[in-house]
Amino acid sequence: MEGREIERKSFSIIERRLSHLPEPERQVVKRVVHATGDFSFSRQVVFHLDAIEAGVRAVRGGCDVVTDVKMVACGVLAERLARYGGEVRCFISSPEVVEYARRHGITRARAAVRLHGEEIEGSIFAVGNAPTALFELIDAGIRPRMIVAACVGFVGAAEAKERVLRYGVPSIVVRGRRGGSNIAAAITNAIILLAEEHAPGNQNL
């Protein structure tokens, strides 16, 4: 009970500070702020091409969530996703991906996208670490149902996320160098929770 009360009070504080944001975008941003303790993320999260509606419909349609790294996968609400028939998947440590990356001299994140494009095509693709996963996705013309682009870093992260915003796929993007696995998971979880709250076609989405 103590943990639930702390969470309730935390979200109440965050909601007051984010009251200027429209719904349902506020529900996504508040989970990013809750995961980071940083209100400045409210100025960095971008919603592109009705991303929330696309994500909610994808979840309710039973799609999987594919992540770039295990840390994102560990943070996603897998049991709630499973209620709709979806599962959380991450290919980065599979033996064929590891071997392909070694043989071709590329990152495992890029290799995972290259080898598992078909699975990613029908998924929500959540990236919290590896910009090369996003570069490969776009270069290969793979089009997920929705993209969560929250990769972090000084080399390629900001550029990869800007390419996502020009790609023409519904996406939620954390612009700039900042991001991380916890943020990608927080955004993905917000979409799963919104799917529970709203039926398809709800005018509030």
C-alpha positions, 0 to 999 in steps of 0.5 A, a space after each residue: 500500500 505504501 508503494 501505491 501511495 507513493 506512486 499516486 502522489 508522484 503522478 499527482 505532482 507530475 500531472 499538475 506540472 504537465 497540465 498544459 499538455 493535451 490528452 492523451 499525450 500527457 499520459 505518455 509524457 508523465 510516464 517519461 517524467 516519472 521514469 527520469 524525474 526530469 520535467 524537461 523531457 516534456 519539451 523533447 517528446 514528439 508525437 508523429 502521425 497519430 502515433 498514440 492512436 496507431 500504437 493503441 490499435 496495434 496493442 489491441 490488435 495483438 501485435 508484439 513489442 520488439 525491442 533493440 536491447 534486453 533492458 527495454 524488454 525487461 521494463 515493458 509490461 509483458 503481462 498486460 500486453 499478453 492480454 491482447 495476444 502480444 509478447 515482448 521480443 528481443 533478438 539481440 542475443 540470439 546466436 544467429 544475430 551474434 554470429 551475423 554481426 561478427 561475420 559482417 562487422 556490424 552492431 548486433 542491433 543492426 544485425 537483429 533488424 536485418 535478420 528479423 525485419 519480418 517480425 518487426 514489420 508488424 510490431 511496435 518497435 521500441 528502441 532505447 539504446 541503439 541508433 544503428 537499429 533505427 538506421 537499419 530499419 529505415 535503410 531496409 524500408 521496414 515499416 512497423 506499426 509504430 516506432 518508439 525512438 528513444 535511443 541515447 548517445 553522442 554518436 548517431 542517436 540524434 540523427 537517427 531519431 530525426 530520420 525517424 521523424 521523416 520516415 512516414 511511420 507513426 512514431 514517438 520520438 525523444 529528440 536529441 542525444 538524450 533517451 535510454 532504455 527506461 524511457 523507451 519502456 516508459 513510453 511503450 508502457 504508456 501505450 499499453 495502458 492507454 490501450 486498456 483504457 480506451 476502446 478502438 475509435 475513441 475520439 479522445 485518441 
